[in-house]
Amino acid sequence: METTAPGSGDEPGLAFEAGELAARKAANARRVHTVQIPAIRAVGFVIVCLMVVLQAWREGTVLAPLQLALIGINLLYAALGWIALRIGWKRTGRLDLSLLLFHVDVLVWIANLHYLEKSNLFFAYLLLMRVADQVGFGFRRAFWFNHVAVVAYLVYALWLWTWEPAAVQWLERLAIAATMYVLGAYLSVTGLVIERLRNRMSIAVRSAREMVDSLEQASRAKSQFLAMVSHEIRTPMNGILGTTELLLTTGLQPDQHRYAKTAHRSAMALLALIDDVLDLSRIEARKLTLHPVAVDVGTLAAETVELMSFAGRDKPVTLSCSLPTALPAVVECDPVRVRQVLVNLLHNAIKFTERGTVALVVTLLADTPEAVRLRFRVEDTGIGIAADKLGLIFDAFTQVDGSSTRRHGGTGLGLAIVKQLVELMDGRLGVTSEPGVGSAFWVELDMKKSTATPAPAATTLSALPAEAAEPRGPLRAHVLLAEDDPVNQMVLHSMLVKLGCEVDIASDGAAAFRAAQEFRHDLIFMDLHMPVMDGHDAARQIRAWEREQGGYTPIVALTADALDGDRERCLQAGMNDVVTKPVSTAMLASVIERWTGHPTQPASPW
Ligand code: ADP
């Protein structure tokens, strides 16, 4: 059973965006006035020409110069009118060229009428054609042309009267003009119905557009709320994870150790959930942007499988990765997001497979000089998914086994995130599965080839910039910690002390600036949101002061802001690196070693 994730691929969507809508409207109007109306006009004049020919046939004359001239006038006028509209539509200022030609048509018809009515006065009704074809524009237009037609006919009769008084037959002509007027008025009324329908339609479209707008707003507000809440949760999570980590390094009795470890593991699970919610809401609020760089995609795939091997270490599951031999060395993609997709799929495959194999198979689907299309297929020999559930699993918070006794943990967000990320990358996603046999999830992505040097595969939001310090001897690093939250202060201070650092604490940005002036620290950890002066301003002031006084201290931002653009803002303020909360002792250790060159004291394992 195979299914493709709904929405993945290139389905056209309904466009309600104002700019696009206006552009479509303008293109439609142009098509109507420069193609459709001139074409219909041309057909009309060809019919009039046919009438002229038939009339000549009835009279038993071959096409005399007069008839040929009429045919020529009709066809030439239709062609010139078309050309004039193609060139001049919307270029004649306030003069509506299309409307003007509708009026001129009546004059050309009168010329035809003059010839045709010789045998039948009722050819006058030809003029009513104009009223009929204006009905689509509405009542007022049709009613106006009713007057134009009748007046044109009466003026023609007057003209005839001055030249051939005998041919006028006033009584009949007045009767025809009156009948034309009544019929024309009747035709115009049908324009009212069309107008009403059109109004209703535009009201319906407007309300649909307003509804979509408000739904989008509501959805954006929800996503922003979720992003804000999950971001705010990261700060207290730093306290919980940090204190349990510290607790675990104290001399606990076995029971206490087990409880603390469970608390730590639960906090980690909560953090994973928060990260998922944050990711999903950022994608939905369109705040997540891709950062394509040159990547060695083969290494990325192999490293991701290796990274996941720890997840399957407790079960008889073999993990493997197969790459095509012709895989191009370097392609352009966002490695963080491609890895996130693969990690989610591999994580599920391992989670739902008790024994057997989990394999990542990369296939080259298309290869041009500029780009490749790759298929990443994650196959497992796990429990599989029932056919009727395949269409649902890509929805957020959906799990096949939703019962309270389900065996496997999870939130039902993983595949929703995968689907959104694949859509963001303009890729395709699908699954084949058979219960009891296994599943295979596949993702197809187009990637441009690149000649640039590939970024290290482990590039992440908090990847370290270059120019870290040279390794140095085992000196105690003197660290300034700028952090306003008392719990985080306590946690980070204890962690740093455990790592053998000498720590100064500042509770706001201004105090951090003062402390930085007083001592030459080896490293500054800078929280971003602080009272009095925030971390960005404090970093800027420290850098300005250093430019005057000399010296340079690396500054590492400590932030719960895992959002796009935050890292760039920190670097612009003069900071060297960004560490996202919650932080562990191990993370602090590697940052200190990188930026001071001092090895830290090894944290005790727990
Ligand atoms: P989670 O795994 O956190 O529950 P996902 O969105 O990643 O959430 O997956 C949704 C559901 O799809 C899972 O709960 C599971 O029922 C099903 N599923 C996903 N991957 C697999 C797989 N490899 N084998 C069997 N079932 C799977």
Boltz pocket constraint, residues with backbone or C-beta under 6 A from the ligand:
constraints:
  - pocket:
      binder: B
      contacts: [[A, 344], [A, 345], [A, 348], [A, 349], [A, 350], [A, 352], [A, 380], [A, 382], [A, 383], [A, 384], [A, 385], [A, 393], [A, 395], [A, 398], [A, 399], [A, 400], [A, 401], [A, 409], [A, 410], [A, 411], [A, 412], [A, 413], [A, 414], [A, 415], [A, 416], [A, 439]]
      max_distance: 6.0
